[in-house]
């Protein structure tokens, strides 16, 4: 994760947005805050359940949905063989993802040049860009040789 990509604190955002926090929700918020790997619901559940074994998979599903609706986390559907939705806390600025198609690792990066270019393209078509999503799917150098 790049240092300059700052993820916002889910717990703080929930408090600001008036989302009622229970101790289980707090635990789940903490797990997502501290996960740098864009985990799916099952991974979030594993980690949250380790901290509090009363937390069920159903609770994690409900809480993730609640956080998503409150716009304090971002849902990603990194489509490249893998169909599971993955989550992360929101960030102040948009950022991009490179997905390793073998390991499923997600690397975050920023690309101001691309942002400028996308604005220029939209501008020419009479649009103002309000958001974009750039996902790169890659293979590590070592794997490239196999191909
Ligand atoms: Zn990210």
py3Dmol code that shows the C-alpha trace and the ligand (Angstrom):
import py3Dmol

protein = """\
ATOM      1  CA  UNK A   1       0.000   0.000   0.000  1.00  0.00           C
ATOM      2  CA  UNK A   2       1.398   3.379  -0.941  1.00  0.00           C
ATOM      3  CA  UNK A   3       2.010   5.691   1.978  1.00  0.00           C
ATOM      4  CA  UNK A   4       0.130   8.586   0.434  1.00  0.00           C
ATOM      5  CA  UNK A   5      -3.094   6.610   0.040  1.00  0.00           C
ATOM      6  CA  UNK A   6      -4.781   7.352   3.321  1.00  0.00           C
ATOM      7  CA  UNK A   7      -7.677   5.144   4.318  1.00  0.00           C
ATOM      8  CA  UNK A   8     -10.184   6.785   6.614  1.00  0.00           C
ATOM      9  CA  UNK A   9     -11.156   5.297   9.945  1.00  0.00           C
ATOM     10  CA  UNK A  10     -14.447   3.392   9.655  1.00  0.00           C
ATOM     11  CA  UNK A  11     -15.274   3.795  13.323  1.00  0.00           C
ATOM     12  CA  UNK A  12     -14.822   7.569  13.191  1.00  0.00           C
ATOM     13  CA  UNK A  13     -16.838   7.871   9.969  1.00  0.00           C
ATOM     14  CA  UNK A  14     -19.681   5.821  11.469  1.00  0.00           C
ATOM     15  CA  UNK A  15     -19.746   8.077  14.497  1.00  0.00           C
ATOM     16  CA  UNK A  16     -19.841  11.153  12.259  1.00  0.00           C
ATOM     17  CA  UNK A  17     -22.595   9.680  10.084  1.00  0.00           C
ATOM     18  CA  UNK A  18     -24.709   8.596  13.030  1.00  0.00           C
ATOM     19  CA  UNK A  19     -24.319   4.853  12.429  1.00  0.00           C
ATOM     20  CA  UNK A  20     -25.010   3.073  15.699  1.00  0.00           C
ATOM     21  CA  UNK A  21     -21.968   1.121  16.810  1.00  0.00           C
ATOM     22  CA  UNK A  22     -22.167  -2.065  18.842  1.00  0.00           C
ATOM     23  CA  UNK A  23     -19.104  -3.843  20.181  1.00  0.00           C
ATOM     24  CA  UNK A  24     -19.350  -6.421  17.372  1.00  0.00           C
ATOM     25  CA  UNK A  25     -19.589  -3.697  14.729  1.00  0.00           C
ATOM     26  CA  UNK A  26     -16.598  -2.000  16.343  1.00  0.00           C
ATOM     27  CA  UNK A  27     -14.587  -5.202  16.075  1.00  0.00           C
ATOM     28  CA  UNK A  28     -15.531  -5.661  12.409  1.00  0.00           C
ATOM     29  CA  UNK A  29     -14.709  -1.995  11.678  1.00  0.00           C
ATOM     30  CA  UNK A  30     -11.322  -2.521  13.346  1.00  0.00           C
ATOM     31  CA  UNK A  31     -10.620  -5.603  11.251  1.00  0.00           C
ATOM     32  CA  UNK A  32     -11.333  -3.776   7.970  1.00  0.00           C
ATOM     33  CA  UNK A  33      -9.357  -0.725   9.131  1.00  0.00           C
ATOM     34  CA  UNK A  34      -6.337  -2.884   9.805  1.00  0.00           C
ATOM     35  CA  UNK A  35      -6.568  -5.100   6.722  1.00  0.00           C
ATOM     36  CA  UNK A  36      -4.317  -3.932   3.944  1.00  0.00           C
ATOM     37  CA  UNK A  37      -5.275  -6.730   1.555  1.00  0.00           C
ATOM     38  CA  UNK A  38      -8.851  -5.795   0.528  1.00  0.00           C
ATOM     39  CA  UNK A  39     -10.372  -8.863   2.234  1.00  0.00           C
ATOM     40  CA  UNK A  40     -13.588 -10.600   1.208  1.00  0.00           C
ATOM     41  CA  UNK A  41     -16.390 -11.263   3.727  1.00  0.00           C
ATOM     42  CA  UNK A  42     -15.022 -14.663   4.720  1.00  0.00           C
ATOM     43  CA  UNK A  43     -11.594 -13.252   5.532  1.00  0.00           C
ATOM     44  CA  UNK A  44     -13.181 -10.420   7.505  1.00  0.00           C
ATOM     45  CA  UNK A  45     -15.208 -13.030   9.383  1.00  0.00           C
ATOM     46  CA  UNK A  46     -12.131 -15.170  10.175  1.00  0.00           C
ATOM     47  CA  UNK A  47     -10.262 -12.186  11.558  1.00  0.00           C
ATOM     48  CA  UNK A  48     -13.225 -10.752  13.495  1.00  0.00           C
ATOM     49  CA  UNK A  49     -14.153 -14.150  14.920  1.00  0.00           C
ATOM     50  CA  UNK A  50     -10.613 -14.563  16.260  1.00  0.00           C
ATOM     51  CA  UNK A  51     -11.103 -11.392  18.291  1.00  0.00           C
ATOM     52  CA  UNK A  52     -14.640 -12.239  19.404  1.00  0.00           C
ATOM     53  CA  UNK A  53     -15.957 -15.740  18.804  1.00  0.00           C
ATOM     54  CA  UNK A  54     -19.573 -14.564  19.216  1.00  0.00           C
ATOM     55  CA  UNK A  55     -19.319 -12.837  15.833  1.00  0.00           C
ATOM     56  CA  UNK A  56     -21.028 -14.985  13.199  1.00  0.00           C
ATOM     57  CA  UNK A  57     -20.635 -14.974   9.440  1.00  0.00           C
ATOM     58  CA  UNK A  58     -24.213 -13.647   9.167  1.00  0.00           C
ATOM     59  CA  UNK A  59     -23.318 -10.711  11.429  1.00  0.00           C
ATOM     60  CA  UNK A  60     -20.308  -9.926   9.265  1.00  0.00           C
ATOM     61  CA  UNK A  61     -22.469  -9.995   6.120  1.00  0.00           C
ATOM     62  CA  UNK A  62     -25.023  -7.661   7.714  1.00  0.00           C
ATOM     63  CA  UNK A  63     -22.393  -5.301   9.103  1.00  0.00           C
ATOM     64  CA  UNK A  64     -20.442  -5.109   5.847  1.00  0.00           C
ATOM     65  CA  UNK A  65     -23.715  -4.253   4.057  1.00  0.00           C
ATOM     66  CA  UNK A  66     -24.458  -1.610   6.683  1.00  0.00           C
ATOM     67  CA  UNK A  67     -20.986  -0.073   6.281  1.00  0.00           C
ATOM     68  CA  UNK A  68     -21.355  -0.185   2.527  1.00  0.00           C
ATOM     69  CA  UNK A  69     -24.751   1.559   2.630  1.00  0.00           C
ATOM     70  CA  UNK A  70     -23.284   4.174   4.974  1.00  0.00           C
ATOM     71  CA  UNK A  71     -20.500   4.673   2.395  1.00  0.00           C
ATOM     72  CA  UNK A  72     -17.726   4.122   4.919  1.00  0.00           C
ATOM     73  CA  UNK A  73     -16.289   1.172   3.012  1.00  0.00           C
ATOM     74  CA  UNK A  74     -15.815   0.512  -0.681  1.00  0.00           C
ATOM     75  CA  UNK A  75     -16.923  -2.708  -2.331  1.00  0.00           C
ATOM     76  CA  UNK A  76     -14.789  -4.003  -5.193  1.00  0.00           C
ATOM     77  CA  UNK A  77     -15.588  -6.670  -7.704  1.00  0.00           C
ATOM     78  CA  UNK A  78     -12.152  -7.431  -9.062  1.00  0.00           C
ATOM     79  CA  UNK A  79     -13.247  -9.607 -11.935  1.00  0.00           C
ATOM     80  CA  UNK A  80     -10.572 -11.854 -13.312  1.00  0.00           C
ATOM     81  CA  UNK A  81     -11.469 -15.391 -12.438  1.00  0.00           C
ATOM     82  CA  UNK A  82     -12.365 -14.392  -8.909  1.00  0.00           C
ATOM     83  CA  UNK A  83     -15.988 -13.527  -8.239  1.00  0.00           C
ATOM     84  CA  UNK A  84     -15.883 -12.580  -4.583  1.00  0.00           C
ATOM     85  CA  UNK A  85     -16.531  -9.004  -3.568  1.00  0.00           C
ATOM     86  CA  UNK A  86     -13.708  -7.464  -1.552  1.00  0.00           C
ATOM     87  CA  UNK A  87     -13.755  -4.493   0.771  1.00  0.00           C
ATOM     88  CA  UNK A  88     -11.665  -1.626   2.079  1.00  0.00           C
ATOM     89  CA  UNK A  89     -12.239   1.530   4.052  1.00  0.00           C
ATOM     90  CA  UNK A  90     -12.864   4.662   2.016  1.00  0.00           C
ATOM     91  CA  UNK A  91     -10.001   6.941   1.084  1.00  0.00           C
ATOM     92  CA  UNK A  92      -9.790  10.685   0.750  1.00  0.00           C
ATOM     93  CA  UNK A  93      -8.621  10.499  -2.832  1.00  0.00           C
ATOM     94  CA  UNK A  94      -9.414   7.906  -5.432  1.00  0.00           C
ATOM     95  CA  UNK A  95      -6.794   5.282  -5.952  1.00  0.00           C
ATOM     96  CA  UNK A  96      -6.203   2.451  -8.368  1.00  0.00           C
ATOM     97  CA  UNK A  97      -5.565  -1.221  -7.965  1.00  0.00           C
ATOM     98  CA  UNK A  98      -3.293  -3.734  -9.573  1.00  0.00           C
ATOM     99  CA  UNK A  99      -4.547  -7.267  -9.020  1.00  0.00           C
ATOM    100  CA  UNK A 100      -2.157 -10.208  -9.146  1.00  0.00           C
ATOM    101  CA  UNK A 101      -4.208 -12.803 -11.035  1.00  0.00           C
ATOM    102  CA  UNK A 102      -2.291 -15.701  -9.495  1.00  0.00           C
ATOM    103  CA  UNK A 103      -2.170 -14.794  -5.810  1.00  0.00           C
ATOM    104  CA  UNK A 104      -5.109 -12.389  -5.698  1.00  0.00           C
ATOM    105  CA  UNK A 105      -2.840  -9.811  -4.036  1.00  0.00           C
ATOM    106  CA  UNK A 106      -3.976  -6.233  -4.525  1.00  0.00           C
ATOM    107  CA  UNK A 107      -1.464  -3.408  -4.855  1.00  0.00           C
ATOM    108  CA  UNK A 108      -2.699   0.163  -4.536  1.00  0.00           C
ATOM    109  CA  UNK A 109      -1.283   3.003  -6.568  1.00  0.00           C
ATOM    110  CA  UNK A 110      -2.030   6.522  -7.661  1.00  0.00           C
ATOM    111  CA  UNK A 111      -1.619   7.872 -11.135  1.00  0.00           C
ATOM    112  CA  UNK A 112      -2.144  11.631 -11.431  1.00  0.00           C
ATOM    113  CA  UNK A 113      -1.226  11.464 -15.124  1.00  0.00           C
ATOM    114  CA  UNK A 114      -4.123   9.135 -15.801  1.00  0.00           C
ATOM    115  CA  UNK A 115      -6.496  11.342 -13.828  1.00  0.00           C
ATOM    116  CA  UNK A 116      -5.517  14.336 -15.914  1.00  0.00           C
ATOM    117  CA  UNK A 117      -5.886  12.361 -19.126  1.00  0.00           C
ATOM    118  CA  UNK A 118      -9.332  11.033 -18.178  1.00  0.00           C
ATOM    119  CA  UNK A 119     -10.489  14.573 -17.387  1.00  0.00           C
ATOM    120  CA  UNK A 120      -9.237  15.725 -20.765  1.00  0.00           C
ATOM    121  CA  UNK A 121     -11.014  12.912 -22.601  1.00  0.00           C
ATOM    122  CA  UNK A 122     -14.305  13.549 -20.773  1.00  0.00           C
ATOM    123  CA  UNK A 123     -13.946  17.283 -21.260  1.00  0.00           C
ATOM    124  CA  UNK A 124     -13.740  16.809 -25.018  1.00  0.00           C
ATOM    125  CA  UNK A 125     -17.019  14.892 -24.892  1.00  0.00           C
ATOM    126  CA  UNK A 126     -18.655  17.559 -22.778  1.00  0.00           C
ATOM    127  CA  UNK A 127     -18.525  15.684 -19.496  1.00  0.00           C
ATOM    128  CA  UNK A 128     -17.080  16.374 -16.101  1.00  0.00           C
ATOM    129  CA  UNK A 129     -15.488  13.333 -14.494  1.00  0.00           C
ATOM    130  CA  UNK A 130     -16.881  12.647 -11.036  1.00  0.00           C
ATOM    131  CA  UNK A 131     -15.188   9.313 -10.527  1.00  0.00           C
ATOM    132  CA  UNK A 132     -13.278   6.574 -12.218  1.00  0.00           C
ATOM    133  CA  UNK A 133     -11.993   3.117 -11.599  1.00  0.00           C
ATOM    134  CA  UNK A 134      -8.751   1.746 -12.958  1.00  0.00           C
ATOM    135  CA  UNK A 135      -7.973  -1.886 -12.362  1.00  0.00           C
ATOM    136  CA  UNK A 136      -4.900  -3.563 -13.778  1.00  0.00           C
ATOM    137  CA  UNK A 137      -4.623  -7.319 -13.847  1.00  0.00           C
ATOM    138  CA  UNK A 138      -1.101  -8.642 -13.846  1.00  0.00           C
ATOM    139  CA  UNK A 139       1.328 -11.481 -13.520  1.00  0.00           C
ATOM    140  CA  UNK A 140       4.592 -11.221 -11.610  1.00  0.00           C
ATOM    141  CA  UNK A 141       7.774 -11.178 -13.722  1.00  0.00           C
ATOM    142  CA  UNK A 142       8.587 -14.768 -12.802  1.00  0.00           C
ATOM    143  CA  UNK A 143       5.218 -15.970 -14.105  1.00  0.00           C
ATOM    144  CA  UNK A 144       5.561 -14.037 -17.331  1.00  0.00           C
ATOM    145  CA  UNK A 145       8.394 -16.331 -18.412  1.00  0.00           C
ATOM    146  CA  UNK A 146       6.062 -19.325 -18.245  1.00  0.00           C
ATOM    147  CA  UNK A 147       3.799 -17.823 -20.910  1.00  0.00           C
TER     148      UNK A 147
END
"""
ligand_1 = """\
1
ZN
Zn -7.595 0.011 -2.317
"""
view = py3Dmol.view(width=600, height=400)
view.addModel(protein, "pdb")
view.setStyle({"model": 0}, {"cartoon": {"style": "trace"}})
view.addModel(ligand_1, "xyz")
view.setStyle({"model": 1}, {"stick": {}})
view.zoomTo()
view.show()
